[in-house]
Amino acid sequence: FRSNGMSFFNLIETLCKRCEETIDHAIAMFKINRFATTNVISHKRFNSKTQTRIKLFQEQTVSPFVHLIQLIRSAIETNQLAEERFTNLGPSLKYNNRTSRWSFRFQPRTFNNRSCSCLISNECTISVAFYRLPLNSPRPKLHAIVPGLVVGCYAIDSVLLSTLECFYAQNCIKLLIDNYDFDVVGLLRPLNDRAKQIQPLSTHKSHFSPNTTIGEIFSQLFIEEWINSTNYTAYYSRCNPSQCTYTIRKRFDIGYMSAIMLGFCGGMTALLEIILPPIVKLVIKGWRKRKNQHVVTTGKRIFDID
């Protein structure tokens, strides 16, 4: 931990700063763009369009930066660049009996009992821990493991494949402080008081769980929450429409139309009951009058013939 801790925290700090710069720049560019429409749209459609634009903005902000880091990781792994602390490659000397010379070369590191090689995968890891260096043994002896932290082939792998669970527990932080000068008493500068008073992270202040890998957190640019707000009133006032039209769409309702027709028929029946009797009386009266006139005319003609 003492040999890799410094690069671990420095790289996290660098990633956080780059993410913050990326987000600030993206927000500034987003504010330059204007939301314009030919005619005023409804409140519901306004919310739908703005949410779509915001979601697209978030995707276009996060994806390119994450893909850039992935591209850098891929380029480093493909070219097999040597890590500063030789976590991916190890120097080795080989004696050539034929030439009687020593040759220097790098060999890929292997982890987990040589089952995972940095030459093949960048997912190889070993737990971060404190080790004791025995005087009569070339192999270090394990003293204490730091939960959640791992050493990968490269420093970026170590960070992205680790979790922050140790920093959510007071006893784990105490483990780091107590073992600061383990096995090297007097060889390191005294730990400052500020580091001794560090408090654990709170699970209530983050939607990321302690077991979430830093790679997953980074894939969201360390953002806890996107806070968005829209103002339809301001949009409507800015548009200042000169007229407003609306359309009402209703489905054809047979029951409703039947009720209207029955009501219409009922109204016609009542109207006919009022109007028809006088009309019938007038018709009958006229018919009788015409009949009487016909009889009188016929009688006169008969008398003239006689």
C-alpha positions as CSV (number, residue, x, y, z in Angstrom):
1,F,0.0,0.0,0.0
2,R,2.8,2.4,0.8
3,S,4.4,1.9,-2.6
4,N,1.1,2.1,-4.7
5,G,-1.1,4.3,-2.5
6,M,0.4,7.6,-3.7
7,S,-0.2,6.8,-7.4
8,F,-3.7,5.5,-6.5
9,F,-4.9,8.7,-4.9
10,N,-3.1,11.0,-7.5
11,L,-4.8,9.2,-10.4
12,I,-8.2,9.4,-8.7
13,E,-7.6,13.2,-8.2
14,T,-6.6,13.5,-11.9
15,L,-9.6,11.7,-13.1
16,C,-12.0,13.7,-10.9
17,K,-10.5,17.0,-12.2
18,R,-10.7,15.9,-15.8
19,C,-14.3,14.9,-15.4
20,E,-15.2,18.2,-13.7
21,E,-13.6,20.1,-16.6
22,T,-15.4,18.0,-19.1
23,I,-18.8,18.6,-17.4
24,D,-18.2,22.3,-17.0
25,H,-17.3,22.7,-20.7
26,A,-20.3,20.6,-21.8
27,I,-22.7,22.7,-19.7
28,A,-21.3,25.9,-21.1
29,M,-21.7,24.7,-24.6
30,F,-25.2,23.4,-23.9
31,K,-26.3,26.8,-22.6
32,I,-25.2,28.4,-25.9
33,N,-27.7,26.4,-27.8
34,R,-31.3,27.8,-28.0
35,F,-34.5,25.9,-27.9
36,A,-36.6,27.5,-30.7
37,T,-40.0,26.6,-32.2
38,T,-42.0,28.0,-35.1
39,N,-45.2,28.0,-33.0
40,V,-45.8,27.7,-29.3
41,I,-46.0,24.1,-28.3
42,S,-48.0,22.6,-25.4
43,H,-46.6,22.2,-21.9
44,K,-46.6,18.4,-22.2
45,R,-44.7,18.5,-25.5
46,F,-42.3,21.1,-24.2
47,N,-41.4,18.9,-21.3
48,S,-41.0,15.9,-23.6
49,K,-38.7,17.8,-26.0
50,T,-36.6,19.3,-23.2
51,Q,-36.1,15.9,-21.5
52,T,-35.0,14.4,-24.7
53,R,-32.5,17.2,-25.3
54,I,-31.2,16.9,-21.7
55,K,-30.8,13.1,-22.0
56,L,-28.9,13.5,-25.3
57,F,-26.7,16.1,-23.7
58,Q,-25.8,13.7,-20.8
59,E,-25.0,10.9,-23.1
60,Q,-22.9,13.1,-25.4
61,T,-21.0,14.4,-22.3
62,V,-20.3,11.0,-20.6
63,S,-19.7,8.6,-23.5
64,P,-16.8,10.4,-25.4
65,F,-14.7,11.0,-22.3
66,V,-15.2,7.4,-21.1
67,H,-14.4,6.1,-24.5
68,L,-11.2,8.2,-24.6
69,I,-9.9,6.7,-21.4
70,Q,-10.8,3.2,-22.7
71,L,-8.8,4.0,-25.9
72,I,-5.8,5.1,-23.9
73,R,-6.0,2.0,-21.8
74,S,-6.2,-0.1,-25.0
75,A,-3.2,1.7,-26.5
76,I,-1.1,1.2,-23.4
77,E,-1.9,-2.5,-23.2
78,T,-1.4,-3.1,-26.9
79,N,2.0,-1.5,-26.9
80,Q,3.0,-3.2,-23.6
81,L,4.5,0.0,-22.2
82,A,6.4,-0.4,-19.0
83,E,4.7,0.8,-15.9
84,E,6.8,3.1,-13.7
85,R,6.6,0.7,-10.7
86,F,7.0,-2.4,-12.9
87,T,3.5,-3.8,-12.1
88,N,2.9,-5.1,-15.6
89,L,6.5,-6.0,-16.5
90,G,9.3,-7.3,-14.4
91,P,13.1,-6.9,-15.2
92,S,15.0,-10.1,-15.4
93,L,18.6,-11.1,-16.2
94,K,19.4,-14.2,-18.2
95,Y,22.9,-15.7,-18.6
96,N,23.9,-17.0,-22.0
97,N,26.4,-19.9,-21.6
98,R,27.4,-19.7,-25.2
99,T,28.3,-16.1,-25.2
100,S,29.1,-15.9,-21.5
101,R,27.0,-12.8,-21.2
102,W,24.1,-11.6,-19.2
103,S,21.1,-10.2,-21.1
104,F,18.5,-7.8,-19.6
105,R,14.9,-8.2,-20.6
106,F,11.3,-7.5,-19.3
107,Q,8.9,-10.3,-18.6
108,P,5.1,-9.9,-18.2
109,R,3.9,-10.0,-14.6
110,T,1.6,-12.8,-13.5
111,F,-1.0,-12.8,-10.8
112,N,-3.0,-15.3,-8.8
113,N,-0.4,-18.1,-8.8
114,R,0.6,-17.3,-12.4
115,S,-3.0,-18.0,-13.7
116,C,-3.4,-14.4,-15.1
117,S,-0.7,-12.7,-17.2
118,C,-0.6,-9.0,-18.0
119,L,0.5,-10.0,-21.5
120,I,-2.9,-11.4,-22.1
121,S,-5.3,-9.4,-20.0
122,N,-5.5,-6.1,-18.2
123,E,-7.9,-7.5,-15.6
124,C,-5.2,-9.3,-13.6
125,T,-5.2,-8.1,-10.0
126,I,-3.8,-8.8,-6.6
127,S,-5.0,-7.4,-3.3
128,V,-3.3,-4.4,-1.9
129,A,-1.7,-5.2,1.4
130,F,1.1,-4.6,3.9
131,Y,4.0,-7.1,3.7
132,R,6.9,-7.9,5.9
133,L,10.3,-8.4,4.4
134,P,12.0,-11.2,6.2
135,L,15.8,-10.9,6.4
136,N,16.5,-14.5,5.2
137,S,13.8,-14.8,2.6
138,P,13.4,-13.2,-0.9
139,R,9.6,-13.5,-0.7
140,P,7.6,-10.9,1.4
141,K,5.3,-12.2,4.0
142,L,1.7,-11.0,4.1
143,H,0.8,-8.9,7.2
144,A,-2.6,-7.3,6.5
145,I,-4.9,-6.9,3.4
146,V,-6.6,-3.6,2.6
147,P,-10.2,-4.5,1.6
148,G,-11.4,-3.3,-1.8
149,L,-8.0,-2.1,-3.1
150,V,-6.2,-4.0,-5.8
151,V,-3.0,-3.7,-7.8
152,G,-3.4,-4.2,-11.5
153,C,-1.1,-4.4,-14.5
154,Y,-1.2,-0.6,-14.8
155,A,-2.0,2.2,-12.4
156,I,-5.2,3.0,-14.3
157,D,-6.2,-0.6,-13.9
158,S,-5.5,-0.6,-10.2
159,V,-7.8,2.4,-9.7
160,L,-10.7,1.4,-12.0
161,L,-10.8,-2.2,-10.6
162,S,-10.7,-1.1,-7.0
163,T,-13.6,-0.1,-4.7
164,L,-13.7,2.5,-1.9
165,E,-15.2,0.1,0.7
166,C,-12.2,0.5,3.0
167,F,-12.9,4.3,3.3
168,Y,-16.4,3.7,4.4
169,A,-15.2,1.8,7.6
170,Q,-13.5,3.5,10.5
171,N,-11.6,0.3,11.4
172,C,-10.2,0.0,7.9
173,I,-9.0,3.6,8.0
174,K,-7.4,2.9,11.4
175,L,-5.7,-0.1,9.8
176,L,-4.0,2.2,7.2
177,I,-3.0,4.7,9.9
178,D,-1.7,2.1,12.3
179,N,0.4,0.4,9.6
180,Y,1.8,3.5,8.1
181,D,5.3,2.8,9.5
182,F,4.8,-0.9,9.9
183,D,8.2,-2.7,9.6
184,V,9.9,0.5,8.6
185,V,9.8,2.5,11.8
186,G,11.9,5.6,11.6
187,L,12.3,5.5,7.8
188,L,9.2,7.5,7.0
189,R,8.1,11.0,7.9
190,P,5.7,11.1,10.8
191,L,2.0,11.0,9.7
192,N,0.4,14.5,10.1
193,D,-2.4,15.1,12.5
194,R,-4.9,15.9,9.7
195,A,-4.5,12.4,8.2
196,K,-5.0,10.9,11.7
197,Q,-8.4,12.7,12.0
198,I,-9.8,11.6,8.7
199,Q,-13.4,10.4,8.9
200,P,-15.0,7.5,6.9
201,L,-17.3,8.2,3.9
202,S,-21.0,8.3,4.5
203,T,-23.3,5.9,2.6
204,H,-26.2,8.3,3.0
205,K,-24.5,11.0,0.9
206,S,-24.0,8.8,-2.2
207,H,-26.2,6.5,-4.3
208,F,-23.1,4.5,-5.1
209,S,-22.6,1.5,-2.7
210,P,-19.3,0.9,-1.0
211,N,-18.8,-2.2,-3.2
212,T,-19.2,-0.3,-6.4
213,T,-15.9,-0.3,-8.4
214,I,-14.3,3.0,-9.2
215,G,-14.6,2.0,-12.9
216,E,-18.4,2.0,-12.6
217,I,-18.3,5.4,-10.8
218,F,-16.0,6.8,-13.4
219,S,-18.3,5.6,-16.2
220,Q,-20.8,8.1,-14.8
221,L,-18.1,10.8,-14.5
222,F,-18.3,10.7,-10.7
223,I,-21.8,12.4,-10.9
224,E,-24.1,11.7,-8.0
225,E,-27.2,13.3,-9.6
226,W,-28.1,15.4,-12.6
227,I,-30.3,18.3,-11.5
228,N,-32.4,19.7,-14.3
229,S,-35.1,22.4,-14.3
230,T,-37.3,23.8,-17.1
231,N,-39.5,26.9,-17.2
232,Y,-42.5,26.7,-19.6
233,T,-43.8,30.1,-18.4
234,A,-40.6,31.8,-19.5
235,Y,-40.6,29.9,-22.8
236,Y,-44.2,30.9,-23.5
237,S,-43.5,34.6,-22.5
238,R,-40.4,34.7,-24.7
239,C,-42.4,33.4,-27.7
240,N,-45.1,36.0,-27.1
241,P,-47.7,34.4,-29.4
242,S,-50.2,36.7,-31.2
243,Q,-52.9,34.1,-31.4
244,C,-53.8,30.8,-29.9
245,T,-55.7,27.9,-31.5
246,Y,-56.6,24.5,-30.1
247,T,-58.2,21.3,-31.4
248,I,-60.5,19.0,-29.5
249,R,-60.3,15.4,-30.6
250,K,-63.1,13.0,-29.4
251,R,-63.8,9.4,-30.3
252,F,-67.1,8.6,-31.9
253,D,-69.5,7.4,-29.1
254,I,-72.4,5.3,-30.2
255,G,-74.2,5.5,-26.9
256,Y,-73.8,9.3,-26.9
257,M,-75.1,9.6,-30.4
258,S,-78.0,7.2,-29.6
259,A,-79.0,9.4,-26.7
260,I,-78.9,12.5,-28.9
261,M,-81.1,10.8,-31.6
262,L,-83.6,9.6,-29.0
263,G,-83.7,13.0,-27.5
264,F,-84.2,14.5,-30.9
265,C,-87.0,12.0,-31.7
266,G,-88.6,12.8,-28.3
267,G,-88.5,16.5,-29.1
268,M,-90.0,15.9,-32.5
269,T,-92.8,13.8,-31.1
270,A,-93.8,16.5,-28.6
271,L,-93.6,19.1,-31.3
272,L,-95.8,17.1,-33.6
273,E,-98.4,16.5,-30.8
274,I,-98.7,20.3,-30.5
275,I,-98.7,21.2,-34.2
276,L,-100.5,18.2,-35.9
277,P,-104.0,18.5,-34.3
278,P,-104.6,22.1,-35.6
279,I,-103.2,21.2,-39.0
280,V,-105.4,18.1,-39.2
281,K,-108.4,20.2,-38.2
282,L,-107.6,22.8,-40.9
283,V,-107.1,20.1,-43.5
284,I,-110.5,18.3,-42.6
285,K,-112.3,21.6,-42.5
286,G,-111.0,22.6,-45.9
287,W,-111.8,19.2,-47.4
288,R,-115.4,19.4,-46.2
289,K,-115.8,22.9,-47.5
290,R,-114.6,21.8,-51.0
291,K,-116.9,18.7,-50.9
292,N,-120.0,20.9,-50.1
293,Q,-119.1,23.2,-53.0
294,H,-118.8,20.2,-55.4
295,V,-122.3,18.9,-54.4
296,V,-124.0,22.2,-54.9
297,T,-122.4,22.6,-58.3
298,T,-123.4,19.2,-59.4
299,G,-127.0,19.8,-58.3
300,K,-127.3,23.0,-60.4
301,R,-126.2,21.2,-63.5
302,I,-128.8,18.5,-63.1
303,F,-131.5,21.1,-62.7
304,D,-130.5,22.9,-65.8
305,I,-130.7,19.6,-67.8
306,D,-134.2,18.9,-66.6
